[in-house]
Amino acid sequence: MFSFRRDKTGFFVTIILLTIVTGTVISTLVLLMMGIAQGNWKEHLLSVKWILGSAWVACIITVLIRLKIYKWQHDQALKRQKAERESTADKRTPDTSGSPE
């Protein structure tokens, strides 16, 4: 089950990606409709290509940033688990340094 408190980064990345896609679709449709209304929609193709290309790059960058954040979170969790294992292992071993032998 999805937990907003547990995966805030994924939630916000999804919002960002949806915003990019929505803006791309709306701006592309507006440009094409303007071109159709003016009678020559091919004049707007360069602008549409720029919009689609920029959206593609923005999506790729967003996903790469999310992967970097995920890797950092995963590494932090591994460090935390290792520290917990070491602390429980230290508690289990008897301290013989202070015993008179």
N, C-alpha and C positions, 0 to 999 in steps of 0.2 A: 504494500500500500504506500502511496506517495505521502511523504511528510514534508510540508513546507519548511519546518524548522530544521529538518535533517539535511535537505538538499536545496539550500537557498540559491547556490550558484547555478544549478541546473534550471531552476525556476526563472531566474533573471536572464539567463542565456536564451531560454525559450522565448521570453518576452522580447528580447532584442531581435532574435531571428524572425519572429512573427512581424515585428515592426518593419524590418528590412524588406521582407517579402510583401507586406501590405503596401508599403510606400512604392515599391517597384511596380507592382501590379497597377496601382492607381495612376502613377505618373505615366506608365506606358500606355494605358488605356486613354488617358487624357490627350497625350500627344497624338496617338493614332486617330482619335475622334476628331481632333482639330484638323489633322491632315485630310481626313475624309470630308469634313465640312468645307475645307478650302478647295477640295477637288484634286489635290496632289499629295497623297499620303506618303509618297516615297521621299519627299523633302525632309521628313522627320525621322527617317530611318537611322541616320547617323546619331541623332540624339537618343533614340531608343536603344541603339547598340551600346552607347556610353552608359546609359542607365542600367541596362542588363549586365554589362561587364563590371560596373562598379558594385552592383548588388552582389554579384558572384564573388568578387574579391572580399567584400565586407563579410559575407557569410563564411568564407574560408578562414578569414582572420578571427572571427568570433569563435568558430569551432576550435581553431588551434589554441586560442587563449583558454578556452574551457578545458581542453586536454592538458594544458600546462598546469592549470589550477587543480585539476583532478590528480595529476601526478604529484604535485606538492602535498595535497591532502593525504594521498595514499602513503607517501614517504613519512609524513608526520605521524600517521596512525601506526606505521611499522616501528618507528622510533619509540612511540608511546608503549606499544606492546612489548618491545624488547626491554625497555626500562622497567616495566611491571614484572616481567619474568625474572629479571636480575634482582629486583628488590624482594620478590617472594623466595627466590633461591637463597639470597643472603639471610633471610629470616629463618629458613629451614636448617641451614648448616649451623651446628653448635659453635660457639665462640670459644676456642681453646687457647687463645692467646693469653688469657689472664689466669689460667689454671696452674698451680704450682706442681711441676713435675720434674 
